[in-house]
Amino acid sequence: MERDEELIERANRGDAEVFEELYRRYRDWVYRLAWRFTASEQDAQDVVQETFIYLLKKLPGFRLTASMTTFLYPAVKHLS
């Protein structure tokens, strides 16, 4: 399994499949966190969508300097 940093490098080069892998890896984590903030299934699903749109807009040029969850946490909290 590739490290997140490697996936981000590939995503920065335009590899769309990599973004799907990042989504599969982190969607459940994002959903659970969003649900804790919102206590709403629908709102949590919306936050998942908005969080990954936020990540997609960072590409190309995104540099992961911490863990992916450390990067995603503030986005999920804000979007919730």
C-alpha atoms as a printed R data frame, in Angstrom:
   type eleno elety resid chain resno       x      y       z
1  ATOM     1    CA   MET     A     1   0.000  0.000   0.000
2  ATOM     2    CA   GLU     A     2   1.354  3.388  -0.991
3  ATOM     3    CA   ARG     A     3   1.953  6.063   1.615
4  ATOM     4    CA   ASP     A     4  -0.277  9.121   1.529
5  ATOM     5    CA   GLU     A     5   2.649 11.312   0.489
6  ATOM     6    CA   GLU     A     6   3.203  9.127  -2.570
7  ATOM     7    CA   LEU     A     7  -0.477  9.275  -3.459
8  ATOM     8    CA   ILE     A     8  -0.477 13.063  -3.151
9  ATOM     9    CA   GLU     A     9   2.554 13.282  -5.449
10 ATOM    10    CA   ARG     A    10   0.728 11.199  -8.049
11 ATOM    11    CA   ALA     A    11  -2.468 13.237  -7.613
12 ATOM    12    CA   ASN     A    12  -0.447 16.421  -8.176
13 ATOM    13    CA   ARG     A    13   0.615 14.929 -11.507
14 ATOM    14    CA   GLY     A    14  -3.047 14.426 -12.481
15 ATOM    15    CA   ASP     A    15  -3.614 10.761 -11.626
16 ATOM    16    CA   ALA     A    16  -7.397 10.714 -10.953
17 ATOM    17    CA   GLU     A    17  -7.366  7.133  -9.648
18 ATOM    18    CA   VAL     A    18  -5.205  8.266  -6.754
19 ATOM    19    CA   PHE     A    19  -7.812 10.757  -5.596
20 ATOM    20    CA   GLU     A    20 -10.340  7.924  -5.530
21 ATOM    21    CA   GLU     A    21  -7.934  5.921  -3.352
22 ATOM    22    CA   LEU     A    22  -7.582  8.832  -0.926
23 ATOM    23    CA   TYR     A    23 -11.372  9.104  -0.829
24 ATOM    24    CA   ARG     A    24 -11.756  5.391  -0.050
25 ATOM    25    CA   ARG     A    25  -9.086  5.600   2.647
26 ATOM    26    CA   TYR     A    26 -10.512  8.564   4.498
27 ATOM    27    CA   ARG     A    27 -14.250  8.845   3.765
28 ATOM    28    CA   ASP     A    28 -15.291  6.779   6.791
29 ATOM    29    CA   TRP     A    29 -12.969  8.718   9.103
30 ATOM    30    CA   VAL     A    30 -14.293 12.036   7.742
31 ATOM    31    CA   TYR     A    31 -17.894 10.832   8.076
32 ATOM    32    CA   ARG     A    32 -17.452  9.695  11.694
33 ATOM    33    CA   LEU     A    33 -15.796 12.978  12.654
34 ATOM    34    CA   ALA     A    34 -18.428 15.040  10.844
35 ATOM    35    CA   TRP     A    35 -21.200 13.041  12.508
36 ATOM    36    CA   ARG     A    36 -19.679 13.798  15.939
37 ATOM    37    CA   PHE     A    37 -19.759 17.502  15.102
38 ATOM    38    CA   THR     A    38 -23.210 17.564  13.472
39 ATOM    39    CA   ALA     A    39 -25.119 14.614  15.010
40 ATOM    40    CA   SER     A    40 -26.881 14.384  11.641
41 ATOM    41    CA   GLU     A    41 -26.414 11.695   9.026
42 ATOM    42    CA   GLN     A    42 -27.346 14.011   6.144
43 ATOM    43    CA   ASP     A    43 -25.143 16.855   7.379
44 ATOM    44    CA   ALA     A    44 -22.238 14.460   7.913
45 ATOM    45    CA   GLN     A    45 -22.614 13.156   4.345
46 ATOM    46    CA   ASP     A    46 -22.604 16.735   3.068
47 ATOM    47    CA   VAL     A    47 -19.435 17.448   5.052
48 ATOM    48    CA   VAL     A    48 -17.754 14.396   3.510
49 ATOM    49    CA   GLN     A    49 -18.545 15.706   0.044
50 ATOM    50    CA   GLU     A    50 -17.392 19.239   0.832
51 ATOM    51    CA   THR     A    51 -14.207 18.010   2.530
52 ATOM    52    CA   PHE     A    52 -13.110 16.066  -0.520
53 ATOM    53    CA   ILE     A    53 -13.994 18.964  -2.821
54 ATOM    54    CA   TYR     A    54 -11.746 21.086  -0.588
55 ATOM    55    CA   LEU     A    55  -8.924 18.535  -0.974
56 ATOM    56    CA   LEU     A    56  -9.442 18.314  -4.733
57 ATOM    57    CA   LYS     A    57  -9.152 22.098  -5.055
58 ATOM    58    CA   LYS     A    58  -5.717 21.906  -3.384
59 ATOM    59    CA   LEU     A    59  -4.442 19.844  -6.329
60 ATOM    60    CA   PRO     A    60  -2.128 20.237  -8.126
61 ATOM    61    CA   GLY     A    61   0.476 21.777  -5.904
62 ATOM    62    CA   PHE     A    62  -0.613 20.331  -2.562
63 ATOM    63    CA   ARG     A    63   2.174 19.297  -0.213
64 ATOM    64    CA   LEU     A    64   1.308 16.990   2.654
65 ATOM    65    CA   THR     A    65   3.461 18.099   5.590
66 ATOM    66    CA   ALA     A    66   1.626 16.136   8.307
67 ATOM    67    CA   SER     A    67  -0.669 13.132   8.367
68 ATOM    68    CA   MET     A    68  -3.731 13.253   6.151
69 ATOM    69    CA   THR     A    69  -6.028 13.238   9.179
70 ATOM    70    CA   THR     A    70  -4.150 16.224  10.627
71 ATOM    71    CA   PHE     A    71  -4.765 18.068   7.354
72 ATOM    72    CA   LEU     A    72  -8.418 17.013   7.079
73 ATOM    73    CA   TYR     A    73  -9.476 17.600  10.700
74 ATOM    74    CA   PRO     A    74  -9.721 21.428  10.555
75 ATOM    75    CA   ALA     A    75 -11.578 21.266   7.235
76 ATOM    76    CA   VAL     A    76 -14.116 18.814   8.643
77 ATOM    77    CA   LYS     A    77 -14.558 20.889  11.792
78 ATOM    78    CA   HIS     A    78 -15.037 24.098   9.810
79 ATOM    79    CA   LEU     A    79 -17.417 22.541   7.302
80 ATOM    80    CA   SER     A    80 -19.469 20.937  10.054
